[in-house]
């Protein structure tokens, strides 16, 4: 889906609505509120959404919306296509009232559960009607969750792409620590998913909403993610004297980029999160290493945020690099 927007600058702070849908989305929002400063940033608002027919988690967001059964009623009718959620007028009105002033909506969800997937599509449908720039940030099921959930996720991702300006899919299986040979506790595996979704969100939103020496605005984010694209996400961390090189190499060699040829990507958003000891040489090293992996005509946008929580009194603290690379759209042949 390609939508047109008015990119005229104005003086007000952009408004971001971060919407967690279903258990996974609510859990991620709760994680972000508890572990980051994003909820206190001007213009950033968290909203959670669940349905009356599904068990849900307590939400720490200021706004929680409970969808009526009719909004995802197609779930009870297997022959109806997954990409066609019902549209209860009351739910449409409530969602619309809560997002209509947004400059950008990010829908966070873990695809696979039919009801949750329908909820994410419902929210995206309303945002599209309001012509709000919308990004889907979703994760796919672990293989052990069953083929049925994987199929739902595949169909849901394609349907969500048709309703958003860009979709970022994080593959859960690729987050499993290979060094542990599958002996990692299940709770730890799901925690990794929450952290990955959170990092993917902090990249574009954190750079815009957090005061920084390098100014990134919402129009930069729209430039990278607009046009109905699928985007890939990766991240890396480093510590000590070689932290910049370690972080970027981890990001570039991550399994999260499997199937993504960076040379074919039209836009790259590089986010660096670091303490106040961040050096110019470290920024140059990170950007140079990434530029060598992408095409010469790729649009590369870089920004960094100083995070005092990453400070270390005795040595250079933790440095995190995230990469969002926008590429071609999803097709029926793409498998999650």
N, C-alpha and C positions, 0 to 999 in steps of 0.2 A: 504494500500500500504506500503510495506517495502522496503526501499532503503538502499544501502550500501554507506558509506562515508569514506574518508580518514581522520582519526582523528590525523594525525601527527601534532605535535605542530610546529608553526612558530612564528616569532617575530613580525609580523605586527599586527596592530589593526584590529579586525574583522569588516566586513562591514555588516550593517543591512539596508535593504531596507523595509521601512514601506509604504505599498501601500493602500491608501483609494480608494475604488471602489464605484461609485454611490453617491447619495446625502448623505446617512448616513455615508459612509466611508470618504467622503470629509469633512463633518461637524466634524467628530471625529478628523481628521488630523488637521483641522483648530483650534479646541479646544486644542489639544496637543501643537501645535506651540505657541498659545497665552498664555497658562497657565502653561507650563512646560519649563524646560531648555533642553529638549531632542533634539531639532533641532540644538543645539549648541554643542552637544556631538560629539567627534571624532568618525567617522565611522557610524553615524546614518544619514540616508537620507530619507526624506519624498517625496513620489510621489503620485499624485492623478490621477484617471482614470474615464472618463465618456464616454458616447456615443453620437453620433451626433443626435440620435433620441430621446434623453431624456433631459428634463429640468435639468439643473445642477446648482450648487452653485459656486460662485467665489472661487478659490483655493489659499491658502497662501503658498502652497508648491512651491519649486523652479522648480519642473518639473510637468507639467500637460500633460497627454496624452489623446487625443480624439480618441476613437475607431470608425472605420468606421461601417456602418450599417451591412455590411456582417459578421462582427465578432460575432454579436449576431442575425443574420438573422433568426435563428430558431424560434425566438419569434413570427414571422409573420406566422409560420407554426405550428399550434396547435398540429397536429398529430405527430410532431417530438418530440422525447424524450427530456426532460429538461436537461438531463445530457450530451447532445451532442451539444455544442456550435460550430458555424462555426469558421473557422480559416483563416481569411484574412491574406495573406502573408505580406502585408505592415505593418499591426498592429503587427503581430508576430515579424517582424524585429525590430520595434520600441521598443516594450516591452523587447525583448531580449537584445538590445543595452543598455538599461537602468538598467538591473538587472544582467547582466552576470558576473560582478565582485563581486556579493554579496556572503557572507557566509551564510546568512539567510534572507529569505523573509517572512514578515508577511502581510497577506492580510486581511484588515479590511473592513467589509461590513455589511449592514443590509439586511439580506435575506428576500425575499418575493416578491419584484418587479421582474418580469421575466427578464427584461433587465439587471438590476443590478446583479442578480444572474448569468446570462450568462457571464457578464463581469468578475466577480470574478472567475468563472470556466476557462475562457479564460486565465487570468493571471496565474492561478495555472497550467494550461496545459503547458504554455511556461516555467515556472520555473521548472516543472518536466522534460521537455526535456533537460534543462540545468543542471539537477541533482543538483539543489540548495535545501538545507534544507528549507522546507516551512511549515509554520503554518497558518491555517485559524483562524482568530479571528472574529467571526460573532455574530450578535444578531438575534433573532427571532421576528416576528411581535407581537404587542399587539393583544389581542383577538378582540378588536373593529375594527381592520383593515380588518377583514373579513376572512372567511374560505379559499377562493381562495389563498390569500397571505400566509396563514399558510401552505397550501398544497405545494405551490411553495417552501417555506422555508424548509419544510421537505425533499422534493426531492433534493433541492439544497445542503442541508447539507450532505446528503449521497453521492452525486456526488462529492462534494468538498473534502470529506474525502478520496475518491478514488484517488484524485490528489495531496494530501498533506501528510506530515509526521504526522501531528496531527491537530485536529480541536477543538477549544474551542467555545462552543455555550453558549451565555448568553441569558437567557429567559426574554424578556422584562416585561412580566406580573409579574414576581417574584421581579422586582425592584420597583413596586408600593408600596408606603408607606401605609401599612395596617391600621395604626393609623388614617389616613385621610379618610378612608372609601370611596375611590374613588372621593373625592372632590379636589384632587390635580389638578392644571392646567395642560393641555396637554403639554404645553411648558416645564413645570418642569419635566414631565414624560420622555420626550425625552432628556432633559438635563441629567437626571440620567443615561440614556443609554450611552451617550457620556462619562460620568465620569467613568462608569463601564468598558467600552471598554478601556479607557485610563489607568485605574489602572491595568487591565489585561495585557496591553502591558508594562507598567512601571516595572512590576515584573521581567520578564526574561531579557528584554532589559536594563532596568535601572541598574540592578545588575551587568551586564557585562560591560556596557559602562561608568559607573560612578566610579571614583576612590573610594575605600572603604577599611576599615580595614580588612574586610572579603572578600577574593578574590574568586569571582565566574567567571568562564570563559564560553565561548560559548559551550564548550564540556559538561559542567555540564547541560546546558539547553537542549542540544541535547540528553543527556542521559535520561532525564525525559520525553521528548516529542517525541522521535523517535519511530519508529515501527508501524506506522499507527494507533495510538491510538486516542480515544476521551478523552478530558480533561475537567474537571469541574473547575470552578473558583468561588471563594468567597472572600469577604473582610470584614473587620471590622475596626472601629475607636474607640479610647478611649482618654480620657483627664484626667489630674489630677493624684493623687497618685496611683490610681488603673487602670491606662490607659491600661497597658499591658493585664490584665485579661479581662477588658471590650472589648478590641479590638478582642482578640482571641475568646472569647465566642460569640461575634456578628458574627464573620466569620464562626464559627463551627455550629451555629444554624440558619444561613441564609437560606432563601427559595431557594437561588441559588444552594444549595447542595441537594435539594429534588431529590430523585431518585438516588443519588450517595452514595454508601456504601463505606466509606473511608477504611474499612477493606479489600476491594477488590482491592484497588488502588495499582499499582506497583511502582509509583513514586510520591513524594510530593516535590513541590518547595515552600518554605516559604520566603516571602519578607517582610521586616520591613522598614518602612519609618518613621523617627523620627528626633527630634532635637538633639543637642549635649549633652543633659542630659540623653541620653539613658544609662541605667544601665545594668550591667551584670545580675543582678537578674531578670530584666524584660525580657531579652533574654531567660534566663533559664525557666522562667515561661511560656512564649509563646511556646517554643519548647516542654516543658514537657507536656503541655495541649494538644498539637496537637499529640504528639507521643502516648498518651493514646488512641487516637481515630483511629489510623491506625494499620495495621498489623506489627508484629515484623520484618518481612523481607522486608518491604517497604524501598525503597531507598529515604532517606530524605536529601534534600539539602537546606541549609539556607544561607541567606545573608541579609545585611541591608545597607541602604543608609541614610546618614545624609542630611536632608533637612532643611536649615535655614528658609524656609518659614513657617515651623511648629513651630518655636520658640515662646515662650510666656515669657514676662519679669517677671511676678509675680508668675507663677506656671509652672509645667511641661506642655509642649506644647502638641499638637495633635500627636498621634501615630497611624499609619495605618499598618494593617497587611493584606497581600494578600496570598491566598492559591491557587495553581494550582495543581490539583490531576489528574494524568493520569490513565485511566482505559481501559475497553474493547472498541472495535470499535462499531460504529453505525450499526444498522441493520434496515431492512425495518419495523420492529415492533416498533422501537423507534419513539416516537412522540415528536415533538418540542412544 
